[in-house]
Amino acid sequence: MSNSSIGDQFEELIKIVQRLRGPEGCPWDKEQTSESLISYMLEETYEVIEAIDEKDWDGLKEELGDLMLHIVFQATIANDNELFDISESLKNINEKLVRRHPHVFDKKNLVKDNIKPNWELQKHKEKKRNSRLDGIPQSLPGLIRAQRIQEKASYVGFDFQNEDDIWEKILEEIEELKNAQEKNNKDEILEELGDTIFSLINLARFLGVSADDALRKSNKKFVARFKMIENELSRRGKNIEKSSLNEMDDIWNTIKKNNNP
């Protein structure tokens, strides 16, 4: 697809949303606000993630369009309220990308080392932030936010030196969690469990994987295997509520041994 046809399609989407919000438009679309659309936009974002996880490229094509609709919707509402229009958003991101990639767009600056830390430093200066940990949304899911906090701290050298140090920290936190459990102190359990999870996320970051991705894949695997247990028990003519844990464990272990899924 040519750049002109991409631009035409984008402009058509803007016009459609504007018409839906216009005097003769859709009552539902006209009454929406930036705030009222947050949950829908979040849902569309997770549907994009799910399509990527499933490698459902037709689904991804559709979900990216749905997400783009919400981006245009938000910009249209802002324009209706005389705050800004989408061309300003596009101008801002275009300028920002060029400014924060001098190693690409500034031929006099060919330094390609420490690209990500340099990006973070540039952003920190531009935003005039007080802390290097500022700018991480409070509303991010806990796993993602924890990993971003750790990443930002690591960019200024506040980091473990190797995996062995992280494992030592994880084992230390697990021991503290066990002690809290033995004392049956709920406040300590909550704190030490959080510290243990935070340390595991640190290991994920150090190994170059997303803790959130890892957990989502484990969730998916557990659901698939549990459904296989249900199906196997149903095939045997048994009700899962009346089946023993040992029987379910045996089926689970068979599934796991056969690498399903």
C-alpha positions as CSV (number, residue, x, y, z in Angstrom):
1,M,0.0,0.0,0.0
2,S,1.4,3.4,-0.9
3,N,1.8,6.2,1.6
4,S,-0.9,8.2,-0.1
5,S,-3.5,5.4,0.2
6,I,-2.5,4.9,3.9
7,G,-3.0,8.6,4.4
8,D,-6.4,8.5,2.6
9,Q,-7.6,5.6,4.8
10,F,-6.5,7.4,7.9
11,E,-8.3,10.6,6.8
12,E,-11.4,8.6,6.0
13,L,-11.4,7.1,9.6
14,I,-11.2,10.6,11.0
15,K,-14.1,11.8,8.8
16,I,-16.2,8.8,9.9
17,V,-15.6,9.5,13.6
18,Q,-16.4,13.2,13.1
19,R,-19.6,12.3,11.4
20,L,-20.6,9.8,14.1
21,R,-20.0,12.7,16.6
22,G,-21.8,15.2,14.4
23,P,-25.3,16.6,14.8
24,E,-26.8,13.9,12.6
25,G,-24.5,11.2,14.1
26,C,-24.9,8.3,16.5
27,P,-26.4,9.2,19.9
28,W,-24.0,6.8,21.7
29,D,-20.9,8.2,20.0
30,K,-21.9,11.8,20.6
31,E,-22.3,11.3,24.4
32,Q,-18.9,9.7,24.9
33,T,-16.1,11.4,26.8
34,S,-12.4,10.8,27.1
35,E,-13.1,9.2,30.5
36,S,-16.0,7.0,29.4
37,L,-13.9,5.4,26.6
38,I,-11.0,4.3,28.8
39,S,-12.3,0.8,29.6
40,Y,-13.1,0.2,26.0
41,M,-9.6,1.3,24.9
42,L,-8.0,-0.8,27.5
43,E,-10.0,-3.8,26.3
44,E,-9.0,-3.3,22.7
45,T,-5.3,-3.0,23.8
46,Y,-5.5,-6.4,25.5
47,E,-7.2,-7.9,22.4
48,V,-4.2,-6.7,20.4
49,I,-2.0,-8.5,22.9
50,E,-4.0,-11.6,22.7
51,A,-3.9,-11.7,18.9
52,I,-0.1,-11.4,19.1
53,D,0.1,-14.2,21.7
54,E,-2.1,-16.4,19.5
55,K,-0.2,-15.4,16.3
56,D,-3.6,-14.6,14.9
57,W,-2.5,-12.2,12.2
58,D,-5.9,-11.7,10.7
59,G,-7.2,-11.0,14.2
60,L,-4.2,-8.6,14.8
61,K,-5.1,-6.7,11.6
62,E,-8.6,-6.2,12.9
63,E,-7.7,-5.4,16.5
64,L,-5.1,-2.8,15.4
65,G,-7.9,-1.1,13.5
66,D,-10.1,-1.2,16.5
67,L,-7.4,0.3,18.7
68,M,-6.7,3.0,16.0
69,L,-10.4,3.9,16.2
70,H,-10.1,4.7,19.8
71,I,-7.0,6.8,19.2
72,V,-8.9,8.8,16.6
73,F,-11.9,8.9,18.9
74,Q,-9.9,10.4,21.8
75,A,-8.3,12.9,19.5
76,T,-11.7,13.9,18.0
77,I,-13.1,14.5,21.5
78,A,-10.1,16.6,22.3
79,N,-10.6,18.6,19.1
80,D,-14.3,19.0,19.9
81,N,-13.3,20.5,23.3
82,E,-10.8,22.8,21.5
83,L,-7.8,21.2,23.3
84,F,-5.8,19.9,20.3
85,D,-6.3,18.0,17.1
86,I,-4.7,14.7,15.9
87,S,-2.3,16.5,13.6
88,E,-0.6,18.0,16.6
89,S,-0.3,14.5,18.2
90,L,1.3,13.2,15.0
91,K,3.6,16.2,14.8
92,N,4.7,15.7,18.4
93,I,5.5,12.0,17.9
94,N,7.3,12.6,14.6
95,E,9.5,15.3,16.2
96,K,10.1,13.3,19.3
97,L,11.2,10.2,17.4
98,V,13.7,12.2,15.4
99,R,15.0,14.1,18.4
100,R,15.5,11.0,20.5
101,H,17.3,9.0,17.8
102,P,20.2,11.2,17.0
103,H,22.2,8.1,16.1
104,V,19.8,7.6,13.2
105,F,18.8,11.1,12.1
106,D,21.9,13.1,13.0
107,K,24.7,11.8,10.8
108,K,27.2,13.6,13.0
109,N,26.2,11.5,15.9
110,L,27.0,7.9,15.1
111,V,27.2,6.5,18.6
112,K,25.0,3.5,18.9
113,D,26.0,2.3,22.4
114,N,23.6,2.6,25.3
115,I,20.7,3.6,23.1
116,K,17.9,2.8,25.5
117,P,19.5,4.5,28.6
118,N,20.3,7.6,26.4
119,W,16.6,7.6,25.3
120,E,15.5,7.6,29.0
121,L,18.0,10.4,29.9
122,Q,16.7,12.5,27.0
123,K,13.1,11.9,28.1
124,H,14.0,12.7,31.7
125,K,15.5,16.1,30.6
126,E,12.6,17.0,28.3
127,K,10.0,16.3,30.9
128,K,11.9,18.1,33.6
129,R,11.3,15.2,36.0
130,N,12.6,15.1,39.5
131,S,13.2,11.4,39.7
132,R,14.4,8.9,37.1
133,L,11.5,6.7,38.2
134,D,8.9,9.4,37.4
135,G,6.7,8.9,34.3
136,I,5.7,5.3,34.9
137,P,1.9,5.3,35.0
138,Q,0.4,4.2,38.3
139,S,-2.4,2.5,36.5
140,L,0.0,0.0,34.7
141,P,-0.6,-3.6,35.7
142,G,1.6,-4.4,38.7
143,L,4.0,-6.9,36.9
144,I,4.6,-4.4,34.0
145,R,5.1,-1.5,36.3
146,A,7.5,-3.4,38.5
147,Q,9.7,-4.3,35.5
148,R,9.6,-0.7,34.2
149,I,10.7,0.6,37.6
150,Q,13.6,-1.9,37.6
151,E,14.6,-1.1,34.1
152,K,14.7,2.7,34.8
153,A,16.8,2.1,37.9
154,S,19.2,-0.1,36.0
155,Y,19.8,2.6,33.4
156,V,21.7,4.7,36.1
157,G,23.6,1.6,37.3
158,F,21.4,0.6,40.2
159,D,21.3,-3.1,39.3
160,F,22.5,-6.5,40.2
161,Q,25.8,-7.5,38.6
162,N,24.8,-11.1,37.6
163,E,22.2,-13.8,37.9
164,D,23.8,-15.4,41.0
165,D,23.2,-12.2,42.9
166,I,19.5,-12.1,41.9
167,W,19.0,-15.8,42.9
168,E,20.6,-15.1,46.3
169,K,18.1,-12.3,46.7
170,I,15.1,-14.5,45.6
171,L,16.1,-17.2,48.1
172,E,16.5,-14.5,50.8
173,E,13.0,-13.2,50.1
174,I,11.5,-16.7,50.1
175,E,13.0,-17.4,53.5
176,E,11.5,-14.1,54.8
177,L,8.2,-15.1,53.4
178,K,8.3,-18.5,55.1
179,N,9.1,-16.8,58.4
180,A,6.2,-14.4,58.0
181,Q,3.9,-17.4,57.3
182,E,5.1,-19.2,60.3
183,K,4.3,-16.1,62.4
184,N,0.9,-15.9,60.6
185,N,1.4,-12.2,60.3
186,K,-0.8,-11.1,57.4
187,D,0.9,-7.7,57.0
188,E,4.3,-9.3,56.8
189,I,3.1,-12.0,54.5
190,L,1.7,-9.4,52.1
191,E,5.0,-7.4,52.2
192,E,7.3,-10.4,51.8
193,L,5.2,-12.0,49.1
194,G,5.4,-8.7,47.2
195,D,9.2,-8.6,47.7
196,T,9.5,-12.2,46.4
197,I,7.5,-11.4,43.3
198,F,9.5,-8.2,42.7
199,S,12.7,-10.2,42.9
200,L,11.4,-12.8,40.4
201,I,10.4,-10.0,38.1
202,N,14.0,-8.7,38.4
203,L,15.3,-12.1,37.3
204,A,13.0,-12.0,34.3
205,R,14.3,-8.6,33.4
206,F,17.9,-9.7,33.8
207,L,17.2,-12.7,31.6
208,G,15.7,-10.5,28.9
209,V,12.1,-11.7,29.1
210,S,8.9,-10.0,30.1
211,A,7.5,-11.2,33.4
212,D,4.0,-10.2,32.2
213,D,4.4,-12.3,29.0
214,A,5.7,-15.2,31.0
215,L,2.7,-15.1,33.4
216,R,0.2,-14.8,30.6
217,K,1.7,-17.8,28.9
218,S,1.5,-19.8,32.2
219,N,-2.1,-18.7,32.7
220,K,-2.9,-19.9,29.1
221,K,-1.1,-23.2,29.7
222,F,-2.9,-23.9,33.0
223,V,-6.3,-23.1,31.5
224,A,-5.7,-25.4,28.5
225,R,-4.4,-28.3,30.7
226,F,-7.3,-27.9,33.2
227,K,-9.8,-28.1,30.4
228,M,-8.1,-31.3,29.2
229,I,-8.6,-32.7,32.7
230,E,-12.3,-31.8,32.5
231,N,-12.5,-33.4,29.1
232,E,-10.8,-36.6,30.2
233,L,-13.0,-36.9,33.3
234,S,-16.0,-36.3,31.1
235,R,-14.8,-39.0,28.7
236,R,-14.6,-41.4,31.7
237,G,-18.1,-40.5,32.6
238,K,-17.0,-38.7,35.8
239,N,-18.0,-35.5,37.4
240,I,-15.0,-33.2,38.2
241,E,-16.5,-32.1,41.6
242,K,-16.6,-35.7,42.7
243,S,-13.2,-36.7,41.4
244,S,-10.2,-37.0,43.7
245,L,-7.2,-34.7,43.7
246,N,-5.0,-37.8,43.0
247,E,-7.0,-38.6,39.9
248,M,-6.8,-35.1,38.6
249,D,-3.1,-35.0,39.4
250,D,-2.5,-38.2,37.5
251,I,-4.3,-36.8,34.4
252,W,-2.4,-33.5,34.8
253,N,1.0,-35.3,34.9
254,T,0.1,-37.4,31.9
255,I,-0.7,-34.2,30.0
256,K,2.5,-32.6,31.1
257,K,4.5,-35.7,30.2
258,N,3.1,-35.6,26.7
259,N,3.9,-31.9,26.4
260,N,0.2,-30.9,26.0
261,P,-0.2,-28.1,25.4
